[in-house]
Amino acid sequence: MSETDALFANRIRTGILAWLSDRGEGDFTEVARVMGLANNTLSSHLRRLEDAGYIDLHRGFLGRKPRTRILMTARGRTAWLTYLDSFQDDRATDR
């Protein structure tokens, strides 16, 4: 199994990338809320995606509150589209 396959084998990471593919970027607390994840769970999955170069994390503050923005990278978008294309390939093979 390739590293890309391993990253997409997890439904949480796949969900994060699906959500980001629609929006391009999102706020950490928004993604945690939408996906129903605890902060530590989301953090560990984001770390894997960041290590793969699929997302960038931008940490800062909004007023006095810490804020983390999650942005899908060009590499992440390419990997996501390749992953989606693999389903088209599977369907064509089944015919």
N, CA, C and O atoms as a GROMACS GRO file, in nm:
protein
  380
    1MET      N    1   0.086  -0.118   0.000
    1MET     CA    2   0.000   0.000   0.000
    1MET      C    3   0.090   0.123   0.000
    1MET      O    4   0.181   0.135   0.083
    2SER      N    5   0.065   0.215  -0.092
    2SER     CA    6   0.145   0.337  -0.098
    2SER      C    7   0.106   0.432   0.014
    2SER      O    8   0.002   0.414   0.078
    3GLU      N    9   0.189   0.532   0.037
    3GLU     CA   10   0.160   0.631   0.142
    3GLU      C   11   0.029   0.703   0.111
    3GLU      O   12  -0.050   0.730   0.202
    4THR      N   13   0.005   0.735  -0.016
    4THR     CA   14  -0.119   0.803  -0.054
    4THR      C   15  -0.238   0.713  -0.022
    4THR      O   16  -0.338   0.760   0.033
    5ASP      N   17  -0.229   0.586  -0.057
    5ASP     CA   18  -0.338   0.493  -0.028
    5ASP      C   19  -0.363   0.485   0.122
    5ASP      O   20  -0.478   0.480   0.166
    6ALA      N   21  -0.257   0.483   0.201
    6ALA     CA   22  -0.271   0.476   0.346
    6ALA      C   23  -0.338   0.602   0.400
    6ALA      O   24  -0.419   0.594   0.493
    7LEU      N   25  -0.306   0.717   0.345
    7LEU     CA   26  -0.368   0.841   0.390
    7LEU      C   27  -0.517   0.842   0.357
    7LEU      O   28  -0.598   0.888   0.438
    8PHE      N   29  -0.553   0.793   0.240
    8PHE     CA   30  -0.693   0.794   0.200
    8PHE      C   31  -0.772   0.676   0.255
    8PHE      O   32  -0.894   0.674   0.244
    9ALA      N   33  -0.704   0.579   0.313
    9ALA     CA   34  -0.774   0.463   0.371
    9ALA      C   35  -0.849   0.502   0.498
    9ALA      O   36  -0.936   0.427   0.543
   10ASN      N   37  -0.817   0.616   0.555
   10ASN     CA   38  -0.881   0.660   0.679
   10ASN      C   39  -0.995   0.755   0.646
   10ASN      O   40  -0.975   0.855   0.576
   11ARG      N   41  -1.114   0.725   0.695
   11ARG     CA   42  -1.232   0.804   0.661
   11ARG      C   43  -1.224   0.948   0.713
   11ARG      O   44  -1.281   1.038   0.652
   12ILE      N   45  -1.155   0.969   0.824
   12ILE     CA   46  -1.143   1.105   0.878
   12ILE      C   47  -1.058   1.191   0.786
   12ILE      O   48  -1.096   1.302   0.752
   13ARG      N   49  -0.942   1.139   0.746
   13ARG     CA   50  -0.856   1.217   0.656
   13ARG      C   51  -0.924   1.238   0.521
   13ARG      O   52  -0.912   1.345   0.461
   14THR      N   53  -0.994   1.137   0.473
   14THR     CA   54  -1.068   1.152   0.347
   14THR      C   55  -1.176   1.259   0.362
   14THR      O   56  -1.197   1.340   0.272
   15GLY      N   57  -1.243   1.259   0.476
   15GLY     CA   58  -1.346   1.359   0.502
   15GLY      C   59  -1.290   1.500   0.509
   15GLY      O   60  -1.351   1.594   0.458
   16ILE      N   61  -1.175   1.513   0.573
   16ILE     CA   62  -1.110   1.645   0.582
   16ILE      C   63  -1.078   1.696   0.442
   16ILE      O   64  -1.108   1.811   0.409
   17LEU      N   65  -1.018   1.611   0.360
   17LEU     CA   66  -0.982   1.654   0.225
   17LEU      C   67  -1.105   1.680   0.139
   17LEU      O   68  -1.104   1.773   0.058
   18ALA      N   69  -1.209   1.602   0.156
   18ALA     CA   70  -1.333   1.628   0.081
   18ALA      C   71  -1.389   1.764   0.118
   18ALA      O   72  -1.430   1.841   0.031
   19TRP      N   73  -1.392   1.793   0.247
   19TRP     CA   74  -1.445   1.920   0.295
   19TRP      C   75  -1.360   2.036   0.243
   19TRP      O   76  -1.413   2.138   0.197
   20LEU      N   77  -1.227   2.020   0.251
   20LEU     CA   78  -1.138   2.126   0.204
   20LEU      C   79  -1.143   2.142   0.053
   20LEU      O   80  -1.126   2.252   0.001
   21SER      N   81  -1.166   2.033  -0.019
   21SER     CA   82  -1.169   2.043  -0.166
   21SER      C   83  -1.283   2.132  -0.212
   21SER      O   84  -1.275   2.195  -0.318
   22ASP      N   85  -1.388   2.136  -0.133
   22ASP     CA   86  -1.503   2.220  -0.166
   22ASP      C   87  -1.476   2.366  -0.130
   22ASP      O   88  -1.520   2.458  -0.200
   23ARG      N   89  -1.405   2.388  -0.020
   23ARG     CA   90  -1.385   2.523   0.033
   23ARG      C   91  -1.245   2.579   0.011
   23ARG      O   92  -1.227   2.701   0.007
   24GLY      N   93  -1.146   2.492  -0.003
   24GLY     CA   94  -1.008   2.538  -0.018
   24GLY      C   95  -0.938   2.560   0.113
   24GLY      O   96  -0.819   2.530   0.127
   25GLU      N   97  -1.011   2.611   0.211
   25GLU     CA   98  -0.953   2.634   0.344
   25GLU      C   99  -1.065   2.636   0.447
   25GLU      O  100  -1.183   2.651   0.415
   26GLY      N  101  -1.023   2.621   0.572
   26GLY     CA  102  -1.122   2.624   0.680
   26GLY      C  103  -1.055   2.648   0.813
   26GLY      O  104  -0.933   2.636   0.826
   27ASP      N  105  -1.134   2.682   0.910
   27ASP     CA  106  -1.088   2.708   1.045
   27ASP      C  107  -1.088   2.576   1.123
   27ASP      O  108  -1.181   2.496   1.109
   28PHE      N  109  -0.986   2.554   1.206
   28PHE     CA  110  -0.974   2.432   1.284
   28PHE      C  111  -1.102   2.400   1.360
   28PHE      O  112  -1.151   2.288   1.354
   29THR      N  113  -1.155   2.499   1.432
   29THR     CA  114  -1.274   2.473   1.514
   29THR      C  115  -1.395   2.441   1.427
   29THR      O  116  -1.481   2.362   1.467
   30GLU      N  117  -1.403   2.501   1.310
   30GLU     CA  118  -1.513   2.473   1.219
   30GLU      C  119  -1.505   2.329   1.168
   30GLU      O  120  -1.606   2.258   1.164
   31VAL      N  121  -1.386   2.286   1.128
   31VAL     CA  122  -1.369   2.150   1.078
   31VAL      C  123  -1.398   2.049   1.190
   31VAL      O  124  -1.464   1.948   1.166
   32ALA      N  125  -1.349   2.076   1.311
   32ALA     CA  126  -1.376   1.986   1.424
   32ALA      C  127  -1.526   1.974   1.449
   32ALA      O  128  -1.577   1.865   1.472
   33ARG      N  129  -1.595   2.087   1.445
   33ARG     CA  130  -1.739   2.087   1.470
   33ARG      C  131  -1.816   2.014   1.360
   33ARG      O  132  -1.902   1.931   1.388
   34VAL      N  133  -1.785   2.045   1.236
   34VAL     CA  134  -1.855   1.985   1.122
   34VAL      C  135  -1.835   1.834   1.119
   34VAL      O  136  -1.927   1.758   1.090
   35MET      N  137  -1.714   1.790   1.150
   35MET     CA  138  -1.684   1.648   1.144
   35MET      C  139  -1.712   1.575   1.275
   35MET      O  140  -1.704   1.452   1.281
   36GLY      N  141  -1.746   1.650   1.379
   36GLY     CA  142  -1.776   1.588   1.507
   36GLY      C  143  -1.656   1.524   1.572
   36GLY      O  144  -1.666   1.415   1.629
   37LEU      N  145  -1.541   1.591   1.564
   37LEU     CA  146  -1.416   1.536   1.616
   37LEU      C  147  -1.366   1.613   1.736
   37LEU      O  148  -1.384   1.734   1.747
   38ALA      N  149  -1.302   1.541   1.826
   38ALA     CA  150  -1.232   1.606   1.937
   38ALA      C  151  -1.107   1.674   1.880
   38ALA      O  152  -1.053   1.630   1.778
   39ASN      N  153  -1.063   1.780   1.944
   39ASN     CA  154  -0.947   1.856   1.895
   39ASN      C  155  -0.823   1.768   1.878
   39ASN      O  156  -0.753   1.780   1.778
   40ASN      N  157  -0.796   1.680   1.975
   40ASN     CA  158  -0.676   1.598   1.966
   40ASN      C  159  -0.684   1.499   1.850
   40ASN      O  160  -0.583   1.469   1.787
   41THR      N  161  -0.803   1.448   1.821
   41THR     CA  162  -0.821   1.357   1.708
   41THR      C  163  -0.798   1.430   1.577
   41THR      O  164  -0.726   1.381   1.490
   42LEU      N  165  -0.858   1.547   1.563
   42LEU     CA  166  -0.838   1.626   1.442
   42LEU      C  167  -0.692   1.663   1.426
   42LEU      O  168  -0.638   1.654   1.315
   43SER      N  169  -0.627   1.703   1.533
   43SER     CA  170  -0.486   1.742   1.527
   43SER      C  171  -0.398   1.629   1.474
   43SER      O  172  -0.309   1.653   1.391
   44SER      N  173  -0.421   1.508   1.520
   44SER     CA  174  -0.335   1.397   1.476
   44SER      C  175  -0.355   1.368   1.327
   44SER      O  176  -0.259   1.335   1.257
   45HIS      N  177  -0.477   1.378   1.279
   45HIS     CA  178  -0.502   1.355   1.136
   45HIS      C  179  -0.448   1.469   1.051
   45HIS      O  180  -0.397   1.447   0.941
   46LEU      N  181  -0.459   1.591   1.101
   46LEU     CA  182  -0.403   1.705   1.028
   46LEU      C  183  -0.251   1.694   1.019
   46LEU      O  184  -0.192   1.731   0.917
   47ARG      N  185  -0.188   1.644   1.123
   47ARG     CA  186  -0.043   1.627   1.121
   47ARG      C  187  -0.002   1.532   1.009
   47ARG      O  188   0.096   1.558   0.939
   48ARG      N  189  -0.075   1.423   0.993
   48ARG     CA  190  -0.043   1.328   0.885
   48ARG      C  191  -0.058   1.393   0.747
   48ARG      O  192   0.027   1.375   0.660
   49LEU      N  193  -0.168   1.468   0.730
   49LEU     CA  194  -0.190   1.535   0.602
   49LEU      C  195  -0.086   1.644   0.577
   49LEU      O  196  -0.044   1.665   0.463
   50GLU      N  197  -0.046   1.714   0.683
   50GLU     CA  198   0.056   1.818   0.669
   50GLU      C  199   0.190   1.755   0.635
   50GLU      O  200   0.263   1.807   0.550
   51ASP      N  201   0.224   1.645   0.700
   51ASP     CA  202   0.350   1.576   0.671
   51ASP      C  203   0.358   1.529   0.526
   51ASP      O  204   0.466   1.525   0.466
   52ALA      N  205   0.242   1.494   0.469
   52ALA     CA  206   0.236   1.450   0.329
   52ALA      C  207   0.238   1.568   0.232
   52ALA      O  208   0.252   1.549   0.111
   53GLY      N  209   0.223   1.690   0.285
   53GLY     CA  210   0.221   1.808   0.200
   53GLY      C  211   0.084   1.836   0.139
   53GLY      O  212   0.074   1.914   0.044
   54TYR      N  213  -0.022   1.774   0.192
   54TYR     CA  214  -0.156   1.791   0.137
   54TYR      C  215  -0.226   1.914   0.194
   54TYR      O  216  -0.318   1.967   0.131
   55ILE      N  217  -0.184   1.958   0.310
   55ILE     CA  218  -0.242   2.077   0.371
   55ILE      C  219  -0.131   2.162   0.431
   55ILE      O  220  -0.022   2.113   0.458
   56ASP      N  221  -0.161   2.289   0.450
   56ASP     CA  222  -0.077   2.380   0.526
   56ASP      C  223  -0.159   2.430   0.644
   56ASP      O  224  -0.279   2.455   0.631
   57LEU      N  225  -0.094   2.444   0.757
   57LEU     CA  226  -0.159   2.499   0.876
   57LEU      C  227  -0.100   2.636   0.903
   57LEU      O  228   0.021   2.652   0.910
   58HIS      N  229  -0.186   2.734   0.918
   58HIS     CA  230  -0.144   2.871   0.948
   58HIS      C  231  -0.197   2.907   1.086
   58HIS      O  232  -0.318   2.922   1.106
   59ARG      N  233  -0.105   2.919   1.180
   59ARG     CA  234  -0.145   2.949   1.318
   59ARG      C  235  -0.128   3.097   1.345
   59ARG      O  236  -0.031   3.160   1.304
   60GLY      N  237  -0.225   3.150   1.414
   60GLY     CA  238  -0.221   3.292   1.449
   60GLY      C  239  -0.325   3.321   1.554
   60GLY      O  240  -0.366   3.232   1.629
   61PHE      N  241  -0.366   3.446   1.559
   61PHE     CA  242  -0.466   3.488   1.657
   61PHE      C  243  -0.574   3.568   1.588
   61PHE      O  244  -0.549   3.640   1.491
   62LEU      N  245  -0.694   3.554   1.639
   62LEU     CA  246  -0.806   3.638   1.600
   62LEU      C  247  -0.844   3.712   1.727
   62LEU      O  248  -0.911   3.657   1.814
   63GLY      N  249  -0.799   3.836   1.736
   63GLY     CA  250  -0.808   3.907   1.863
   63GLY      C  251  -0.711   3.840   1.961
   63GLY      O  252  -0.591   3.832   1.934
   64ARG      N  253  -0.763   3.793   2.072
   64ARG     CA  254  -0.679   3.723   2.169
   64ARG      C  255  -0.692   3.572   2.162
   64ARG      O  256  -0.626   3.500   2.238
   65LYS      N  257  -0.777   3.524   2.073
   65LYS     CA  258  -0.800   3.380   2.063
   65LYS      C  259  -0.708   3.318   1.959
   65LYS      O  260  -0.692   3.372   1.850
   66PRO      N  261  -0.647   3.205   1.993
   66PRO     CA  262  -0.566   3.135   1.893
   66PRO      C  263  -0.655   3.087   1.779
   66PRO      O  264  -0.770   3.048   1.799
   67ARG      N  265  -0.599   3.091   1.661
   67ARG     CA  266  -0.675   3.049   1.542
   67ARG      C  267  -0.582   2.972   1.449
   67ARG      O  268  -0.470   3.016   1.420
   68THR      N  269  -0.629   2.859   1.402
   68THR     CA  270  -0.554   2.778   1.306
   68THR      C  271  -0.637   2.765   1.180
   68THR      O  272  -0.749   2.714   1.183
   69ARG      N  273  -0.581   2.809   1.069
   69ARG     CA  274  -0.644   2.796   0.938
   69ARG      C  275  -0.582   2.675   0.869
   69ARG      O  276  -0.461   2.654   0.875
   70ILE      N  277  -0.665   2.596   0.805
   70ILE     CA  278  -0.622   2.477   0.732
   70ILE      C  279  -0.643   2.506   0.584
   70ILE      O  280  -0.755   2.536   0.541
   71LEU      N  281  -0.537   2.496   0.507
   71LEU     CA  282  -0.546   2.522   0.363
   71LEU      C  283  -0.502   2.399   0.286
   71LEU      O  284  -0.399   2.339   0.317
   72MET      N  285  -0.579   2.363   0.185
   72MET     CA  286  -0.541   2.253   0.098
   72MET      C  287  -0.434   2.304   0.001
   72MET      O  288  -0.450   2.410  -0.059
   73THR      N  289  -0.327   2.229  -0.013
   73THR     CA  290  -0.218   2.268  -0.103
   73THR      C  291  -0.248   2.218  -0.245
   73THR      O  292  -0.339   2.138  -0.266
   74ALA      N  293  -0.170   2.266  -0.339
   74ALA     CA  294  -0.182   2.217  -0.478
   74ALA      C  295  -0.153   2.067  -0.482
   74ALA      O  296  -0.219   1.993  -0.554
   75ARG      N  297  -0.055   2.024  -0.405
   75ARG     CA  298  -0.024   1.880  -0.398
   75ARG      C  299  -0.142   1.802  -0.342
   75ARG      O  300  -0.175   1.693  -0.390
   76GLY      N  301  -0.206   1.857  -0.240
   76GLY     CA  302  -0.322   1.792  -0.181
   76GLY      C  303  -0.437   1.783  -0.279
   76GLY      O  304  -0.504   1.680  -0.288
   77ARG      N  305  -0.460   1.890  -0.353
   77ARG     CA  306  -0.569   1.890  -0.452
   77ARG      C  307  -0.541   1.787  -0.561
   77ARG      O  308  -0.632   1.716  -0.604
   78THR      N  309  -0.416   1.780  -0.606
   78THR     CA  310  -0.380   1.681  -0.708
   78THR      C  311  -0.401   1.539  -0.655
   78THR      O  312  -0.456   1.454  -0.724
   79ALA      N  313  -0.356   1.514  -0.532
   79ALA     CA  314  -0.374   1.381  -0.472
   79ALA      C  315  -0.522   1.348  -0.458
   79ALA      O  316  -0.563   1.235  -0.483
   80TRP      N  317  -0.602   1.446  -0.417
   80TRP     CA  318  -0.745   1.424  -0.400
   80TRP      C  319  -0.811   1.391  -0.534
   80TRP      O  320  -0.890   1.297  -0.543
   81LEU      N  321  -0.779   1.467  -0.637
   81LEU     CA  322  -0.838   1.442  -0.769
   81LEU      C  323  -0.793   1.307  -0.826
   81LEU      O  324  -0.871   1.237  -0.891
   82THR      N  325  -0.668   1.270  -0.801
   82THR     CA  326  -0.618   1.139  -0.843
   82THR      C  327  -0.693   1.028  -0.770
   82THR      O  328  -0.730   0.927  -0.830
   83TYR      N  329  -0.716   1.048  -0.642
   83TYR     CA  330  -0.793   0.952  -0.562
   83TYR      C  331  -0.934   0.937  -0.619
   83TYR      O  332  -0.982   0.825  -0.636
   84LEU      N  333  -1.000   1.048  -0.649
   84LEU     CA  334  -1.135   1.042  -0.706
   84LEU      C  335  -1.134   0.976  -0.843
   84LEU      O  336  -1.225   0.899  -0.876
   85ASP      N  337  -1.032   1.006  -0.923
   85ASP     CA  338  -1.022   0.945  -1.056
   85ASP      C  339  -1.006   0.794  -1.048
   85ASP      O  340  -1.048   0.722  -1.139
   86SER      N  341  -0.948   0.746  -0.940
   86SER     CA  342  -0.928   0.601  -0.925
   86SER      C  343  -1.062   0.528  -0.921
   86SER      O  344  -1.071   0.412  -0.961
   87PHE      N  345  -1.167   0.596  -0.872
   87PHE     CA  346  -1.299   0.535  -0.871
   87PHE      C  347  -1.354   0.524  -1.013
   87PHE      O  348  -1.422   0.427  -1.045
   88GLN      N  349  -1.325   0.623  -1.096
   88GLN     CA  350  -1.367   0.617  -1.237
   88GLN      C  351  -1.297   0.500  -1.305
   88GLN      O  352  -1.359   0.427  -1.383
   89ASP      N  353  -1.168   0.483  -1.276
   89ASP     CA  354  -1.091   0.372  -1.336
   89ASP      C  355  -1.150   0.238  -1.293
   89ASP      O  356  -1.160   0.146  -1.375
   90ASP      N  357  -1.189   0.225  -1.165
   90ASP     CA  358  -1.247   0.102  -1.114
   90ASP      C  359  -1.380   0.072  -1.182
   90ASP      O  360  -1.408  -0.043  -1.217
   91ARG      N  361  -1.461   0.175  -1.202
   91ARG     CA  362  -1.591   0.155  -1.267
   91ARG      C  363  -1.573   0.114  -1.413
   91ARG      O  364  -1.648   0.030  -1.463
   92ALA      N  365  -1.475   0.171  -1.482
   92ALA     CA  366  -1.450   0.136  -1.621
   92ALA      C  367  -1.401  -0.008  -1.633
   92ALA      O  368  -1.433  -0.077  -1.730
   93THR      N  369  -1.324  -0.055  -1.535
   93THR     CA  370  -1.271  -0.190  -1.535
   93THR      C  371  -1.382  -0.291  -1.511
   93THR      O  372  -1.377  -0.402  -1.562
   94ASP      N  373  -1.483  -0.252  -1.432
   94ASP     CA  374  -1.593  -0.343  -1.397
   94ASP      C  375  -1.687  -0.367  -1.515
   94ASP      O  376  -1.764  -0.463  -1.513
   95ARG      N  377  -1.683  -0.285  -1.616
   95ARG     CA  378  -1.777  -0.298  -1.728
   95ARG      C  379  -1.735  -0.406  -1.823
   95ARG      O  380  -1.802  -0.431  -1.923
   0.00000   0.00000   0.00000
